[in-house]
Amino acid sequence: MSLQDSITAALKTVYDPEMPVNIYELGLIYDSSVDAEGRAAIRMTLTAPNCPVAGTLPADVERAVRAVPGVTDVKLELTFDPPWTKARMSEAAKLALGIEDIIPIARLRR
């Protein structure tokens, strides 16, 4: 597993405490990269600027990435541009939260 894959796996262990879906599947991670020296850069957002976990979630993300063997430093950028929308969520996250029909209703009526 590459260091980038390990970072992605670590990001998938962080959950918004109000939702049973990890932040990666929620689409809160806009970008993640790591250089040859092990310095990770994470660009993320929150579901809303006034999110109740705005003070703790970014620190949880940084802590999870720092714990990955081979990561030497973490630069975390919190942004609201572009604003998060449910369109950023994976289909698995939408299904888990019941946000959108994954199977069209017409197929269920057969």
N, CA, C and O atoms as CSV, one atom per row, in Angstrom:
chain,resi,resn,atom,element,x,y,z
A,1,MET,N,N,0.857,-1.176,0.000
A,1,MET,CA,C,0.000,0.000,0.000
A,1,MET,C,C,0.903,1.238,0.000
A,1,MET,O,O,1.855,1.326,0.775
A,2,SER,N,N,0.592,2.179,-0.870
A,2,SER,CA,C,1.380,3.407,-0.934
A,2,SER,C,C,1.060,4.294,0.269
A,2,SER,O,O,0.056,4.101,0.953
A,3,LEU,N,N,1.929,5.261,0.507
A,3,LEU,CA,C,1.688,6.201,1.600
A,3,LEU,C,C,0.391,6.976,1.356
A,3,LEU,O,O,-0.363,7.225,2.296
A,4,GLN,N,N,0.126,7.356,0.114
A,4,GLN,CA,C,-1.124,8.058,-0.209
A,4,GLN,C,C,-2.324,7.169,0.110
A,4,GLN,O,O,-3.314,7.644,0.668
A,5,ASP,N,N,-2.247,5.888,-0.236
A,5,ASP,CA,C,-3.341,4.964,0.077
A,5,ASP,C,C,-3.536,4.834,1.583
A,5,ASP,O,O,-4.668,4.737,2.059
A,6,SER,N,N,-2.447,4.831,2.328
A,6,SER,CA,C,-2.535,4.745,3.787
A,6,SER,C,C,-3.185,6.001,4.371
A,6,SER,O,O,-3.945,5.923,5.336
A,7,ILE,N,N,-2.882,7.143,3.786
A,7,ILE,CA,C,-3.499,8.391,4.231
A,7,ILE,C,C,-5.000,8.353,3.949
A,7,ILE,O,O,-5.804,8.720,4.805
A,8,THR,N,N,-5.372,7.912,2.760
A,8,THR,CA,C,-6.791,7.796,2.429
A,8,THR,C,C,-7.491,6.849,3.391
A,8,THR,O,O,-8.598,7.134,3.850
A,9,ALA,N,N,-6.857,5.729,3.698
A,9,ALA,CA,C,-7.440,4.777,4.655
A,9,ALA,C,C,-7.616,5.433,6.024
A,9,ALA,O,O,-8.623,5.207,6.695
A,10,ALA,N,N,-6.648,6.238,6.439
A,10,ALA,CA,C,-6.750,6.937,7.727
A,10,ALA,C,C,-7.893,7.949,7.703
A,10,ALA,O,O,-8.618,8.085,8.688
A,11,LEU,N,N,-8.058,8.653,6.594
A,11,LEU,CA,C,-9.148,9.614,6.476
A,11,LEU,C,C,-10.503,8.922,6.593
A,11,LEU,O,O,-11.463,9.497,7.108
A,12,LYS,N,N,-10.569,7.699,6.116
A,12,LYS,CA,C,-11.831,6.943,6.180
A,12,LYS,C,C,-12.157,6.452,7.585
A,12,LYS,O,O,-13.228,5.887,7.808
A,13,THR,N,N,-11.246,6.661,8.537
A,13,THR,CA,C,-11.534,6.284,9.925
A,13,THR,C,C,-12.110,7.443,10.731
A,13,THR,O,O,-12.492,7.268,11.888
A,14,VAL,N,N,-12.174,8.624,10.122
A,14,VAL,CA,C,-12.666,9.816,10.816
A,14,VAL,C,C,-14.132,10.032,10.441
A,14,VAL,O,O,-14.494,10.065,9.265
A,15,TYR,N,N,-14.957,10.175,11.466
A,15,TYR,CA,C,-16.391,10.342,11.266
A,15,TYR,C,C,-16.859,11.670,11.821
A,15,TYR,O,O,-16.364,12.142,12.845
A,16,ASP,N,N,-17.816,12.265,11.134
A,16,ASP,CA,C,-18.556,13.379,11.703
A,16,ASP,C,C,-19.451,12.737,12.754
A,16,ASP,O,O,-20.224,11.842,12.415
A,17,PRO,N,N,-19.380,13.156,14.017
A,17,PRO,CA,C,-20.146,12.479,15.061
A,17,PRO,C,C,-21.658,12.537,14.870
A,17,PRO,O,O,-22.391,11.791,15.520
A,18,GLU,N,N,-22.125,13.400,13.998
A,18,GLU,CA,C,-23.562,13.493,13.758
A,18,GLU,C,C,-24.033,12.601,12.614
A,18,GLU,O,O,-25.233,12.504,12.359
A,19,MET,N,N,-23.095,11.947,11.920
A,19,MET,CA,C,-23.457,11.113,10.775
A,19,MET,C,C,-22.704,9.788,10.832
A,19,MET,O,O,-21.535,9.753,11.218
A,20,PRO,N,N,-23.366,8.703,10.451
A,20,PRO,CA,C,-22.707,7.399,10.498
A,20,PRO,C,C,-21.886,7.087,9.241
A,20,PRO,O,O,-21.807,5.936,8.813
A,21,VAL,N,N,-21.285,8.113,8.664
A,21,VAL,CA,C,-20.502,7.964,7.434
A,21,VAL,C,C,-19.190,8.703,7.628
A,21,VAL,O,O,-19.157,9.787,8.210
A,22,ASN,N,N,-18.103,8.106,7.133
A,22,ASN,CA,C,-16.805,8.769,7.313
A,22,ASN,C,C,-16.692,10.012,6.430
A,22,ASN,O,O,-17.408,10.165,5.440
A,23,ILE,N,N,-15.780,10.882,6.815
A,23,ILE,CA,C,-15.646,12.173,6.144
A,23,ILE,C,C,-15.194,12.051,4.694
A,23,ILE,O,O,-15.494,12.915,3.869
A,24,TYR,N,N,-14.473,10.979,4.386
A,24,TYR,CA,C,-14.016,10.776,3.006
A,24,TYR,C,C,-15.221,10.489,2.109
A,24,TYR,O,O,-15.370,11.093,1.047
A,25,GLU,N,N,-16.083,9.560,2.546
A,25,GLU,CA,C,-17.273,9.214,1.769
A,25,GLU,C,C,-18.278,10.362,1.746
A,25,GLU,O,O,-19.048,10.492,0.795
A,26,LEU,N,N,-18.277,11.194,2.785
A,26,LEU,CA,C,-19.151,12.367,2.790
A,26,LEU,C,C,-18.707,13.423,1.786
A,26,LEU,O,O,-19.471,14.329,1.454
A,27,GLY,N,N,-17.479,13.306,1.305
A,27,GLY,CA,C,-16.961,14.280,0.338
A,27,GLY,C,C,-16.387,15.520,0.982
A,27,GLY,O,O,-16.277,16.566,0.342
A,28,LEU,N,N,-16.017,15.406,2.262
A,28,LEU,CA,C,-15.448,16.562,2.951
A,28,LEU,C,C,-13.967,16.766,2.639
A,28,LEU,O,O,-13.418,17.838,2.895
A,29,ILE,N,N,-13.321,15.742,2.087
A,29,ILE,CA,C,-11.912,15.866,1.699
A,29,ILE,C,C,-11.862,16.299,0.243
A,29,ILE,O,O,-12.215,15.530,-0.650
A,30,TYR,N,N,-11.427,17.514,0.007
A,30,TYR,CA,C,-11.343,18.046,-1.356
A,30,TYR,C,C,-10.065,17.599,-2.048
A,30,TYR,O,O,-10.052,17.404,-3.264
A,31,ASP,N,N,-8.986,17.436,-1.281
A,31,ASP,CA,C,-7.723,17.019,-1.876
A,31,ASP,C,C,-6.819,16.485,-0.782
A,31,ASP,O,O,-6.829,16.982,0.344
A,32,SER,N,N,-6.048,15.482,-1.115
A,32,SER,CA,C,-5.001,15.019,-0.206
A,32,SER,C,C,-3.825,14.571,-1.049
A,32,SER,O,O,-3.987,13.919,-2.081
A,33,SER,N,N,-2.633,14.934,-0.586
A,33,SER,CA,C,-1.417,14.552,-1.304
A,33,SER,C,C,-0.295,14.387,-0.295
A,33,SER,O,O,-0.382,14.837,0.847
A,34,VAL,N,N,0.748,13.738,-0.746
A,34,VAL,CA,C,1.929,13.551,0.099
A,34,VAL,C,C,3.155,13.632,-0.802
A,34,VAL,O,O,3.156,13.100,-1.912
A,35,ASP,N,N,4.196,14.302,-0.318
A,35,ASP,CA,C,5.409,14.410,-1.126
A,35,ASP,C,C,6.394,13.309,-0.746
A,35,ASP,O,O,6.114,12.490,0.130
A,36,ALA,N,N,7.536,13.294,-1.401
A,36,ALA,CA,C,8.534,12.248,-1.204
A,36,ALA,C,C,9.123,12.237,0.203
A,36,ALA,O,O,9.646,11.217,0.650
A,37,GLU,N,N,9.040,13.368,0.899
A,37,GLU,CA,C,9.561,13.445,2.268
A,37,GLU,C,C,8.503,13.074,3.307
A,37,GLU,O,O,8.775,13.116,4.507
A,38,GLY,N,N,7.317,12.716,2.863
A,38,GLY,CA,C,6.267,12.306,3.793
A,38,GLY,C,C,5.415,13.438,4.319
A,38,GLY,O,O,4.665,13.251,5.277
A,39,ARG,N,N,5.514,14.615,3.712
A,39,ARG,CA,C,4.698,15.749,4.137
A,39,ARG,C,C,3.332,15.659,3.452
A,39,ARG,O,O,3.233,15.693,2.225
A,40,ALA,N,N,2.297,15.545,4.261
A,40,ALA,CA,C,0.934,15.411,3.738
A,40,ALA,C,C,0.256,16.775,3.704
A,40,ALA,O,O,0.442,17.602,4.597
A,41,ALA,N,N,-0.526,16.990,2.667
A,41,ALA,CA,C,-1.334,18.202,2.537
A,41,ALA,C,C,-2.778,17.751,2.359
A,41,ALA,O,O,-3.095,16.975,1.458
A,42,ILE,N,N,-3.641,18.249,3.227
A,42,ILE,CA,C,-5.051,17.896,3.199
A,42,ILE,C,C,-5.855,19.177,3.032
A,42,ILE,O,O,-5.664,20.141,3.773
A,43,ARG,N,N,-6.745,19.180,2.062
A,43,ARG,CA,C,-7.665,20.304,1.861
A,43,ARG,C,C,-9.060,19.763,2.108
A,43,ARG,O,O,-9.509,18.849,1.417
A,44,MET,N,N,-9.744,20.323,3.089
A,44,MET,CA,C,-11.045,19.790,3.464
A,44,MET,C,C,-12.038,20.899,3.742
A,44,MET,O,O,-11.687,22.077,3.815
A,45,THR,N,N,-13.286,20.491,3.895
A,45,THR,CA,C,-14.348,21.411,4.233
A,45,THR,C,C,-15.214,20.789,5.310
A,45,THR,O,O,-14.935,19.690,5.790
A,46,LEU,N,N,-16.244,21.483,5.678
A,46,LEU,CA,C,-17.263,20.979,6.591
A,46,LEU,C,C,-18.604,21.089,5.873
A,46,LEU,O,O,-18.715,21.771,4.854
A,47,THR,N,N,-19.613,20.422,6.405
A,47,THR,CA,C,-20.916,20.483,5.741
A,47,THR,C,C,-21.488,21.888,5.758
A,47,THR,O,O,-22.281,22.246,4.887
A,48,ALA,N,N,-21.091,22.697,6.749
A,48,ALA,CA,C,-21.530,24.097,6.843
A,48,ALA,C,C,-20.518,24.861,7.691
A,48,ALA,O,O,-19.899,24.272,8.577
A,49,PRO,N,N,-20.334,26.150,7.444
A,49,PRO,CA,C,-19.377,26.923,8.235
A,49,PRO,C,C,-19.674,26.914,9.742
A,49,PRO,O,O,-18.755,26.995,10.558
A,50,ASN,N,N,-20.946,26.818,10.102
A,50,ASN,CA,C,-21.313,26.809,11.513
A,50,ASN,C,C,-21.510,25.397,12.052
A,50,ASN,O,O,-22.215,25.200,13.043
A,51,CYS,N,N,-20.898,24.429,11.412
A,51,CYS,CA,C,-20.977,23.027,11.820
A,51,CYS,C,C,-20.562,22.894,13.294
A,51,CYS,O,O,-19.559,23.481,13.702
A,52,PRO,N,N,-21.315,22.135,14.092
A,52,PRO,CA,C,-20.991,21.999,15.516
A,52,PRO,C,C,-19.604,21.418,15.801
A,52,PRO,O,O,-19.048,21.650,16.875
A,53,VAL,N,N,-19.044,20.670,14.856
A,53,VAL,CA,C,-17.722,20.072,15.082
A,53,VAL,C,C,-16.602,20.855,14.393
A,53,VAL,O,O,-15.499,20.338,14.220
A,54,ALA,N,N,-16.881,22.090,14.004
A,54,ALA,CA,C,-15.877,22.911,13.314
A,54,ALA,C,C,-14.607,23.078,14.134
A,54,ALA,O,O,-13.521,23.208,13.569
A,55,GLY,N,N,-14.723,23.076,15.446
A,55,GLY,CA,C,-13.553,23.251,16.296
A,55,GLY,C,C,-12.774,21.985,16.553
A,55,GLY,O,O,-11.627,22.048,16.994
A,56,THR,N,N,-13.377,20.822,16.286
A,56,THR,CA,C,-12.705,19.563,16.613
A,56,THR,C,C,-12.407,18.663,15.413
A,56,THR,O,O,-11.401,17.954,15.414
A,57,LEU,N,N,-13.258,18.681,14.399
A,57,LEU,CA,C,-13.084,17.753,13.281
A,57,LEU,C,C,-11.764,17.951,12.528
A,57,LEU,O,O,-11.091,16.960,12.243
A,58,PRO,N,N,-11.364,19.183,12.193
A,58,PRO,CA,C,-10.067,19.331,11.518
A,58,PRO,C,C,-8.906,18.770,12.347
A,58,PRO,O,O,-7.983,18.178,11.787
A,59,ALA,N,N,-8.941,18.944,13.650
A,59,ALA,CA,C,-7.876,18.385,14.505
A,59,ALA,C,C,-7.916,16.866,14.498
A,59,ALA,O,O,-6.866,16.225,14.544
A,60,ASP,N,N,-9.114,16.272,14.441
A,60,ASP,CA,C,-9.239,14.816,14.352
A,60,ASP,C,C,-8.633,14.309,13.048
A,60,ASP,O,O,-7.964,13.275,13.023
A,61,VAL,N,N,-8.873,15.044,11.967
A,61,VAL,CA,C,-8.313,14.673,10.656
A,61,VAL,C,C,-6.792,14.752,10.701
A,61,VAL,O,O,-6.105,13.828,10.266
A,62,GLU,N,N,-6.275,15.835,11.216
A,62,GLU,CA,C,-4.813,15.992,11.293
A,62,GLU,C,C,-4.195,14.889,12.145
A,62,GLU,O,O,-3.163,14.326,11.779
A,63,ARG,N,N,-4.810,14.583,13.260
A,63,ARG,CA,C,-4.298,13.539,14.156
A,63,ARG,C,C,-4.280,12.167,13.463
A,63,ARG,O,O,-3.321,11.408,13.604
A,64,ALA,N,N,-5.342,11.859,12.720
A,64,ALA,CA,C,-5.416,10.574,12.016
A,64,ALA,C,C,-4.329,10.458,10.959
A,64,ALA,O,O,-3.718,9.401,10.804
A,65,VAL,N,N,-4.088,11.550,10.227
A,65,VAL,CA,C,-3.061,11.521,9.171
A,65,VAL,C,C,-1.663,11.471,9.787
A,65,VAL,O,O,-0.799,10.755,9.280
A,66,ARG,N,N,-1.425,12.211,10.861
A,66,ARG,CA,C,-0.116,12.186,11.530
A,66,ARG,C,C,0.231,10.792,12.053
A,66,ARG,O,O,1.406,10.443,12.159
A,67,ALA,N,N,-0.782,10.002,12.377
A,67,ALA,CA,C,-0.559,8.658,12.921
A,67,ALA,C,C,-0.147,7.646,11.854
A,67,ALA,O,O,0.242,6.527,12.189
A,68,VAL,N,N,-0.225,8.013,10.593
A,68,VAL,CA,C,0.139,7.096,9.512
A,68,VAL,C,C,1.664,6.963,9.464
A,68,VAL,O,O,2.363,7.967,9.333
A,69,PRO,N,N,2.183,5.745,9.568
A,69,PRO,CA,C,3.630,5.551,9.477
A,69,PRO,C,C,4.174,6.097,8.151
A,69,PRO,O,O,3.652,5.779,7.083
A,70,GLY,N,N,5.207,6.905,8.229
A,70,GLY,CA,C,5.814,7.508,7.044
A,70,GLY,C,C,5.431,8.963,6.849
A,70,GLY,O,O,6.095,9.678,6.099
A,71,VAL,N,N,4.373,9.417,7.510
A,71,VAL,CA,C,3.977,10.825,7.419
A,71,VAL,C,C,4.858,11.607,8.385
A,71,VAL,O,O,4.915,11.301,9.576
A,72,THR,N,N,5.543,12.616,7.862
A,72,THR,CA,C,6.470,13.413,8.677
A,72,THR,C,C,5.874,14.748,9.117
A,72,THR,O,O,6.313,15.333,10.107
A,73,ASP,N,N,4.873,15.226,8.376
A,73,ASP,CA,C,4.237,16.497,8.719
A,73,ASP,C,C,2.880,16.539,8.033
A,73,ASP,O,O,2.648,15.840,7.046
A,74,VAL,N,N,1.990,17.360,8.563
A,74,VAL,CA,C,0.662,17.516,7.972
A,74,VAL,C,C,0.329,18.993,7.887
A,74,VAL,O,O,0.439,19.728,8.868
A,75,LYS,N,N,-0.077,19.414,6.709
A,75,LYS,CA,C,-0.600,20.762,6.519
A,75,LYS,C,C,-2.068,20.596,6.162
A,75,LYS,O,O,-2.403,20.027,5.123
A,76,LEU,N,N,-2.944,21.097,7.032
A,76,LEU,CA,C,-4.370,20.970,6.810
A,76,LEU,C,C,-4.950,22.340,6.482
A,76,LEU,O,O,-4.745,23.306,7.217
A,77,GLU,N,N,-5.669,22.411,5.379
A,77,GLU,CA,C,-6.332,23.645,4.980
A,77,GLU,C,C,-7.835,23.418,5.053
A,77,GLU,O,O,-8.356,22.501,4.417
A,78,LEU,N,N,-8.524,24.233,5.812
A,78,LEU,CA,C,-9.977,24.192,5.899
A,78,LEU,C,C,-10.521,25.277,4.980
A,78,LEU,O,O,-10.151,26.445,5.102
A,79,THR,N,N,-11.398,24.889,4.064
A,79,THR,CA,C,-11.930,25.837,3.088
A,79,THR,C,C,-13.439,25.666,2.958
A,79,THR,O,O,-13.987,24.607,3.267
A,80,PHE,N,N,-14.083,26.695,2.508
A,80,PHE,CA,C,-15.508,26.623,2.199
A,80,PHE,C,C,-15.763,27.026,0.751
A,80,PHE,O,O,-16.880,27.386,0.376
A,81,ASP,N,N,-14.716,26.959,-0.045
A,81,ASP,CA,C,-14.793,27.303,-1.456
A,81,ASP,C,C,-14.222,26.166,-2.286
A,81,ASP,O,O,-13.007,25.965,-2.282
A,82,PRO,N,N,-15.041,25.426,-2.985
A,82,PRO,CA,C,-16.478,25.610,-3.133
A,82,PRO,C,C,-17.234,25.074,-1.920
A,82,PRO,O,O,-16.726,24.219,-1.194
A,83,PRO,N,N,-18.439,25.574,-1.705
A,83,PRO,CA,C,-19.234,25.059,-0.594
A,83,PRO,C,C,-19.548,23.580,-0.799
A,83,PRO,O,O,-19.720,23.120,-1.928
A,84,TRP,N,N,-19.619,22.848,0.305
A,84,TRP,CA,C,-19.973,21.426,0.247
A,84,TRP,C,C,-21.442,21.278,-0.129
A,84,TRP,O,O,-22.286,22.058,0.312
A,85,THR,N,N,-21.738,20.272,-0.949
A,85,THR,CA,C,-23.118,19.889,-1.258
A,85,THR,C,C,-23.193,18.374,-1.202
A,85,THR,O,O,-22.166,17.696,-1.242
A,86,LYS,N,N,-24.393,17.843,-1.111
A,86,LYS,CA,C,-24.556,16.391,-1.042
A,86,LYS,C,C,-24.096,15.705,-2.328
A,86,LYS,O,O,-23.886,14.492,-2.335
A,87,ALA,N,N,-23.939,16.449,-3.398
A,87,ALA,CA,C,-23.442,15.876,-4.650
A,87,ALA,C,C,-22.017,15.359,-4.498
A,87,ALA,O,O,-21.583,14.527,-5.294
A,88,ARG,N,N,-21.277,15.832,-3.490
A,88,ARG,CA,C,-19.894,15.384,-3.262
A,88,ARG,C,C,-19.847,14.022,-2.575
A,88,ARG,O,O,-18.792,13.390,-2.530
A,89,MET,N,N,-20.964,13.570,-2.048
A,89,MET,CA,C,-21.013,12.309,-1.311
A,89,MET,C,C,-20.918,11.117,-2.257
A,89,MET,O,O,-21.385,11.172,-3.395
A,90,SER,N,N,-20.306,10.038,-1.770
A,90,SER,CA,C,-20.278,8.805,-2.550
A,90,SER,C,C,-21.676,8.186,-2.545
A,90,SER,O,O,-22.507,8.523,-1.701
A,91,GLU,N,N,-21.929,7.291,-3.481
A,91,GLU,CA,C,-23.220,6.614,-3.508
A,91,GLU,C,C,-23.436,5.804,-2.234
A,91,GLU,O,O,-24.560,5.713,-1.739
A,92,ALA,N,N,-22.368,5.218,-1.703
A,92,ALA,CA,C,-22.486,4.454,-0.459
A,92,ALA,C,C,-22.926,5.349,0.693
A,92,ALA,O,O,-23.740,4.940,1.521
A,93,ALA,N,N,-22.393,6.567,0.752
A,93,ALA,CA,C,-22.780,7.507,1.808
A,93,ALA,C,C,-24.236,7.926,1.645
A,93,ALA,O,O,-24.977,7.999,2.625
A,94,LYS,N,N,-24.642,8.198,0.419
A,94,LYS,CA,C,-26.032,8.581,0.173
A,94,LYS,C,C,-26.981,7.457,0.578
A,94,LYS,O,O,-28.029,7.707,1.173
A,95,LEU,N,N,-26.615,6.239,0.259
A,95,LEU,CA,C,-27.436,5.087,0.621
A,95,LEU,C,C,-27.509,4.937,2.137
A,95,LEU,O,O,-28.587,4.716,2.689
A,96,ALA,N,N,-26.368,5.054,2.809
A,96,ALA,CA,C,-26.329,4.911,4.267
A,96,ALA,C,C,-27.176,5.962,4.969
A,96,ALA,O,O,-27.769,5.693,6.014
A,97,LEU,N,N,-27.233,7.148,4.400
A,97,LEU,CA,C,-27.984,8.240,5.007
A,97,LEU,C,C,-29.401,8.374,4.460
A,97,LEU,O,O,-30.184,9.194,4.939
A,98,GLY,N,N,-29.728,7.562,3.450
A,98,GLY,CA,C,-31.057,7.634,2.863
A,98,GLY,C,C,-31.340,8.950,2.175
A,98,GLY,O,O,-32.481,9.411,2.146
A,99,ILE,N,N,-30.309,9.551,1.623
A,99,ILE,CA,C,-30.448,10.880,1.024
A,99,ILE,C,C,-31.006,10.833,-0.398
A,99,ILE,O,O,-31.788,11.702,-0.784
A,100,GLU,N,N,-30.619,9.845,-1.164
A,100,GLU,CA,C,-31.103,9.739,-2.537
A,100,GLU,C,C,-31.423,8.298,-2.839
A,100,GLU,O,O,-30.835,7.381,-2.266
A,101,ASP,N,N,-32.360,8.106,-3.744
A,101,ASP,CA,C,-32.627,6.750,-4.209
A,101,ASP,C,C,-31.459,6.299,-5.070
A,101,ASP,O,O,-31.136,6.925,-6.079
A,102,ILE,N,N,-30.841,5.222,-4.666
A,102,ILE,CA,C,-29.754,4.658,-5.462
A,102,ILE,C,C,-30.342,3.753,-6.543
A,102,ILE,O,O,-29.822,3.677,-7.656
A,103,ILE,N,N,-31.436,3.068,-6.196
A,103,ILE,CA,C,-32.137,2.213,-7.157
A,103,ILE,C,C,-33.390,2.976,-7.583
A,103,ILE,O,O,-34.241,3.267,-6.743
A,104,PRO,N,N,-33.520,3.299,-8.842
A,104,PRO,CA,C,-34.707,4.038,-9.278
A,104,PRO,C,C,-35.990,3.307,-8.885
A,104,PRO,O,O,-36.058,2.080,-8.953
A,105,ILE,N,N,-36.984,4.052,-8.481
A,105,ILE,CA,C,-38.248,3.481,-8.011
A,105,ILE,C,C,-38.867,2.586,-9.077
A,105,ILE,O,O,-39.462,1.564,-8.736
A,106,ALA,N,N,-38.749,2.930,-10.337
A,106,ALA,CA,C,-39.325,2.128,-11.410
A,106,ALA,C,C,-38.790,0.700,-11.384
A,106,ALA,O,O,-39.523,-0.236,-11.702
A,107,ARG,N,N,-37.533,0.521,-11.011
A,107,ARG,CA,C,-36.940,-0.822,-10.958
A,107,ARG,C,C,-37.487,-1.611,-9.771
A,107,ARG,O,O,-37.552,-2.838,-9.833
A,108,LEU,N,N,-37.880,-0.939,-8.702
A,108,LEU,CA,C,-38.400,-1.610,-7.526
A,108,LEU,C,C,-39.815,-2.132,-7.741
A,108,LEU,O,O,-40.225,-3.076,-7.066
A,109,ARG,N,N,-40.560,-1.551,-8.649
A,109,ARG,CA,C,-41.965,-1.923,-8.888
A,109,ARG,C,C,-42.109,-3.162,-9.751
A,109,ARG,O,O,-43.223,-3.665,-9.897
A,110,ARG,N,N,-41.058,-3.663,-10.314
A,110,ARG,CA,C,-41.142,-4.819,-11.215
A,110,ARG,C,C,-41.503,-6.064,-10.482
A,110,ARG,O,O,-41.616,-7.128,-11.091
